[in-house]
Amino acid sequence: KKDIPAVNFIIHEIHCRRNIEICPYCSDSIPKSEMKNHIESEHVQVTCKCRMRMESSLLKDHEASSCPLRPVLCQFCDIQLAFNKLQEHELYCGARTEPCGRCGRNVLLRELKEHPQVCG
């Protein structure tokens, strides 16, 4: 899968046929001696804590960006909780109030960022 000089093509092709395999899962060129390790480390099926099954090479990205159980912080209280619990928690948490330092009114936490524009 790389450009090589025409004068080296036959030797290169012989070398590749002896030493390189194409991975049946990802189509990468892998040395034959490393194919078993490649498949076990990149393509073996694993189960995330959310019970979704995927290739082990995809688990890290899944846990960081799309797992419903990935840890996230509440924007109002900075408590860490699972992503699938965030919306319900923030509805409750954002409904708490704090007094405004300028006008003294009690303001919902979810409205605190916009409050200075209408304050006083």
Backbone as CSV, one residue per row, in Angstrom:
resi,resn,N_x,N_y,N_z,CA_x,CA_y,CA_z,C_x,C_y,C_z
1,LYS,0.816,-1.207,0.000,0.000,0.000,0.000,0.852,1.261,0.000
2,LYS,2.095,1.153,-0.376,2.983,2.311,-0.453,3.660,2.334,-1.809
3,ASP,4.057,3.509,-2.245,4.810,3.633,-3.493,6.238,3.154,-3.266
4,ILE,6.726,2.367,-4.196,8.115,1.903,-4.140,8.715,2.036,-5.538
5,PRO,10.034,2.186,-5.634,10.651,2.284,-6.963,10.416,1.001,-7.767
6,ALA,10.202,1.161,-9.053,9.922,0.023,-9.930,11.045,-1.002,-9.911
7,VAL,12.292,-0.543,-9.775,13.423,-1.487,-9.775,13.394,-2.403,-8.556
8,ASN,12.765,-1.976,-7.460,12.701,-2.782,-6.235,11.401,-3.581,-6.113
9,PHE,10.508,-3.469,-7.095,9.173,-4.028,-6.934,9.168,-5.536,-6.719
10,ILE,9.896,-6.275,-7.506,9.868,-7.741,-7.398,10.396,-8.180,-6.040
11,ILE,11.508,-7.623,-5.600,12.072,-7.982,-4.286,11.105,-7.580,-3.176
12,HIS,10.518,-6.411,-3.308,9.561,-5.931,-2.316,8.341,-6.856,-2.257
13,GLU,7.826,-7.249,-3.394,6.648,-8.115,-3.441,6.942,-9.471,-2.795
14,ILE,8.104,-10.027,-3.062,8.492,-11.307,-2.457,8.569,-11.158,-0.937
15,HIS,9.193,-10.081,-0.487,9.295,-9.826,0.957,7.897,-9.713,1.589
16,CYS,7.025,-8.959,0.969,5.683,-8.760,1.520,4.905,-10.075,1.568
17,ARG,4.955,-10.860,0.516,4.215,-12.124,0.501,4.683,-13.069,1.601
18,ARG,5.965,-13.018,1.940,6.504,-13.888,2.988,6.216,-13.371,4.389
19,ASN,6.239,-12.061,4.553,6.273,-11.489,5.897,5.054,-10.671,6.321
20,ILE,4.210,-10.296,5.393,3.115,-9.369,5.710,1.767,-10.020,5.405
21,GLU,0.798,-9.758,6.276,-0.587,-10.191,6.058,-1.490,-8.964,6.130
22,ILE,-2.623,-9.079,5.489,-3.642,-8.031,5.581,-4.623,-8.458,6.665
23,CYS,-4.822,-7.601,7.632,-5.757,-7.904,8.719,-7.165,-8.040,8.143
24,PRO,-7.860,-9.144,8.441,-9.210,-9.332,7.895,-10.246,-8.377,8.490
25,TYR,-9.924,-7.712,9.599,-10.869,-6.801,10.254,-10.692,-5.350,9.821
26,CYS,-9.425,-4.904,9.783,-9.184,-3.479,9.512,-8.418,-3.222,8.216
27,SER,-7.987,-4.271,7.535,-7.258,-4.181,6.267,-5.897,-3.511,6.374
28,ASP,-5.344,-3.405,7.580,-3.993,-2.890,7.742,-2.988,-3.971,7.375
29,SER,-1.820,-3.547,6.931,-0.725,-4.485,6.657,0.002,-4.744,7.962
30,ILE,0.055,-6.013,8.356,0.623,-6.394,9.650,1.667,-7.488,9.414
31,PRO,2.832,-7.391,10.067,3.779,-8.506,9.972,3.124,-9.800,10.450
32,LYS,3.376,-10.889,9.724,2.755,-12.177,10.064,3.035,-12.570,11.503
33,SER,4.229,-12.269,11.985,4.595,-12.651,13.356,3.808,-11.877,14.411
34,GLU,3.210,-10.756,14.029,2.477,-9.920,14.977,0.953,-9.983,14.794
35,MET,0.493,-10.764,13.822,-0.941,-10.780,13.508,-1.778,-11.237,14.699
36,LYS,-1.370,-12.292,15.374,-2.153,-12.792,16.509,-2.268,-11.715,17.589
37,ASN,-1.145,-11.074,17.919,-1.172,-9.997,18.928,-2.023,-8.818,18.464
38,HIS,-1.925,-8.493,17.174,-2.714,-7.385,16.631,-4.208,-7.665,16.809
39,ILE,-4.636,-8.857,16.434,-6.063,-9.196,16.538,-6.505,-9.208,17.995
40,GLU,-5.672,-9.763,18.882,-6.043,-9.818,20.301,-6.069,-8.441,20.944
41,SER,-5.196,-7.555,20.537,-5.157,-6.241,21.183,-6.101,-5.222,20.542
42,GLU,-6.388,-5.377,19.247,-7.198,-4.373,18.552,-8.625,-4.809,18.235
43,HIS,-8.831,-6.104,18.016,-10.118,-6.529,17.471,-10.906,-7.489,18.352
44,VAL,-10.372,-7.878,19.485,-11.127,-8.761,20.362,-12.325,-7.979,20.914
45,GLN,-13.443,-8.646,21.069,-14.652,-8.002,21.576,-14.582,-7.863,23.097
46,VAL,-14.890,-6.684,23.588,-14.938,-6.422,25.028,-16.301,-5.827,25.351
47,THR,-16.651,-5.849,26.614,-17.924,-5.291,27.054,-17.653,-4.100,27.961
48,CYS,-18.237,-2.975,27.627,-18.121,-1.760,28.439,-18.997,-1.932,29.684
49,LYS,-18.769,-1.080,30.676,-19.591,-1.119,31.889,-21.061,-0.824,31.591
50,CYS,-21.346,-0.214,30.416,-22.739,0.041,30.021,-23.338,-1.160,29.291
51,ARG,-22.588,-2.239,29.208,-22.983,-3.512,28.594,-22.969,-3.501,27.068
52,MET,-22.415,-2.460,26.461,-22.277,-2.427,25.008,-21.014,-3.186,24.621
53,ARG,-21.099,-4.015,23.569,-19.948,-4.785,23.103,-19.315,-4.067,21.918
54,MET,-17.969,-4.092,21.879,-17.228,-3.439,20.803,-15.813,-3.978,20.758
55,GLU,-15.079,-3.618,19.713,-13.672,-3.988,19.632,-12.902,-3.226,20.699
56,SER,-11.889,-3.888,21.240,-11.126,-3.271,22.327,-10.484,-1.956,21.910
57,SER,-10.128,-1.803,20.644,-9.507,-0.563,20.181,-10.473,0.624,20.221
58,LEU,-11.770,0.358,20.269,-12.777,1.433,20.283,-13.237,1.801,21.687
59,LEU,-12.860,0.983,22.673,-13.383,1.165,24.026,-13.005,2.514,24.628
60,LYS,-11.752,2.919,24.493,-11.295,4.168,25.116,-12.095,5.373,24.606
61,ASP,-12.283,5.461,23.286,-13.070,6.573,22.726,-14.527,6.496,23.163
62,HIS,-15.075,5.292,23.201,-16.463,5.111,23.644,-16.624,5.608,25.079
63,GLU,-15.724,5.185,25.967,-15.818,5.588,27.378,-15.662,7.091,27.545
64,ALA,-14.887,7.724,26.674,-14.646,9.161,26.807,-15.753,10.021,26.206
65,SER,-16.426,9.535,25.148,-17.345,10.436,24.461,-18.774,9.955,24.258
66,SER,-19.033,8.662,24.281,-20.406,8.245,23.977,-21.030,7.268,24.971
67,CYS,-20.269,6.816,25.947,-20.824,5.882,26.929,-21.854,6.605,27.807
68,PRO,-23.042,6.042,27.966,-24.040,6.701,28.817,-23.642,6.714,30.295
69,LEU,-22.652,5.914,30.675,-22.197,5.884,32.067,-20.906,6.664,32.284
70,ARG,-20.448,7.405,31.253,-19.206,8.170,31.407,-19.409,9.253,32.466
71,PRO,-18.366,9.544,33.229,-18.508,10.564,34.274,-18.527,11.980,33.686
72,VAL,-19.434,12.791,34.182,-19.554,14.200,33.788,-19.809,15.037,35.037
73,LEU,-19.582,16.331,34.927,-19.792,17.238,36.059,-21.073,18.039,35.863
74,CYS,-21.820,18.199,36.926,-22.990,19.071,36.920,-22.499,20.507,36.766
75,GLN,-23.123,21.261,35.873,-22.711,22.647,35.643,-23.042,23.566,36.815
76,PHE,-23.912,23.121,37.716,-24.326,23.969,38.826,-23.591,23.677,40.127
77,CYS,-23.284,22.391,40.394,-22.673,22.057,41.687,-21.353,21.306,41.557
78,ASP,-20.911,21.016,40.327,-19.650,20.319,40.058,-19.560,18.926,40.668
79,ILE,-20.698,18.313,40.963,-20.695,16.924,41.414,-20.535,16.043,40.180
80,GLN,-19.706,15.005,40.300,-19.516,14.075,39.195,-20.583,12.984,39.248
81,LEU,-21.215,12.744,38.087,-22.221,11.704,38.001,-22.223,11.126,36.592
82,ALA,-22.963,10.045,36.393,-23.038,9.397,35.084,-23.808,10.279,34.106
83,PHE,-23.361,10.292,32.851,-23.985,11.121,31.825,-25.491,10.877,31.721
84,ASN,-25.923,9.619,31.833,-27.350,9.332,31.686,-28.185,9.837,32.862
85,LYS,-27.551,10.295,33.929,-28.259,10.881,35.078,-28.163,12.409,35.100
86,LEU,-27.364,12.975,34.191,-27.074,14.410,34.222,-28.307,15.279,34.013
87,GLN,-29.109,14.996,33.002,-30.257,15.857,32.701,-31.224,15.937,33.875
88,GLU,-31.557,14.792,34.443,-32.477,14.775,35.582,-31.884,15.534,36.771
89,HIS,-30.587,15.324,37.028,-29.935,15.998,38.144,-29.918,17.511,37.921
90,GLU,-29.555,17.956,36.708,-29.459,19.398,36.449,-30.819,20.091,36.480
91,LEU,-31.901,19.382,36.126,-33.239,19.967,36.271,-33.508,20.301,37.731
92,TYR,-33.172,19.364,38.612,-33.354,19.567,40.048,-32.358,20.598,40.575
93,CYS,-31.092,20.410,40.255,-30.025,21.244,40.805,-30.140,22.700,40.318
94,GLY,-30.498,22.882,39.065,-30.632,24.233,38.505,-31.834,24.980,39.045
95,ALA,-32.747,24.272,39.710,-33.936,24.910,40.273,-33.669,25.474,41.674
96,ARG,-32.478,25.200,42.209,-32.130,25.810,43.499,-31.877,27.296,43.278
97,THR,-31.941,28.084,44.337,-31.750,29.529,44.192,-30.565,30.013,45.014
98,GLU,-30.046,31.157,44.582,-29.011,31.884,45.318,-29.376,33.355,45.259
99,PRO,-29.073,34.085,46.317,-29.376,35.516,46.263,-28.387,36.245,45.346
100,CYS,-28.904,37.190,44.572,-28.065,38.012,43.700,-27.293,38.998,44.571
101,GLY,-26.026,39.145,44.317,-25.198,40.073,45.086,-25.529,41.530,44.841
102,ARG,-26.159,41.859,43.706,-26.489,43.252,43.379,-27.894,43.649,43.798
103,CYS,-28.885,42.819,43.432,-30.271,43.221,43.702,-30.888,42.479,44.889
104,GLY,-30.258,41.437,45.359,-30.748,40.706,46.518,-31.850,39.703,46.233
105,ARG,-32.357,39.663,45.000,-33.405,38.700,44.661,-32.840,37.289,44.647
106,ASN,-33.690,36.324,44.981,-33.306,34.923,44.829,-33.445,34.553,43.358
107,VAL,-32.364,34.001,42.795,-32.322,33.686,41.365,-32.050,32.196,41.197
108,LEU,-32.787,31.561,40.289,-32.533,30.153,39.981,-31.107,29.999,39.464
109,LEU,-30.442,28.951,39.887,-29.065,28.723,39.438,-28.986,28.637,37.920
110,ARG,-29.993,28.031,37.272,-29.940,27.909,35.816,-30.116,29.262,35.122
111,GLU,-30.596,30.280,35.841,-30.776,31.611,35.257,-29.715,32.596,35.725
112,LEU,-28.782,32.136,36.542,-27.782,33.020,37.146,-26.873,33.683,36.115
113,LYS,-26.548,32.984,35.035,-25.663,33.566,34.009,-26.342,34.705,33.258
114,GLU,-27.633,34.601,33.015,-28.365,35.637,32.283,-28.871,36.748,33.212
115,HIS,-28.919,36.501,34.491,-29.504,37.449,35.438,-28.848,38.832,35.396
116,PRO,-27.531,38.972,35.303,-26.952,40.321,35.298,-27.507,41.220,34.192
117,GLN,-27.984,40.649,33.091,-28.535,41.461,31.997,-29.891,42.082,32.367
118,VAL,-30.614,41.463,33.297,-31.920,41.983,33.693,-31.934,42.480,35.131
119,CYS,-30.803,42.405,35.787,-30.701,42.760,37.219,-30.896,44.258,37.427
120,GLY,-31.642,44.593,38.468,-31.766,45.977,38.893,-32.603,46.801,37.972
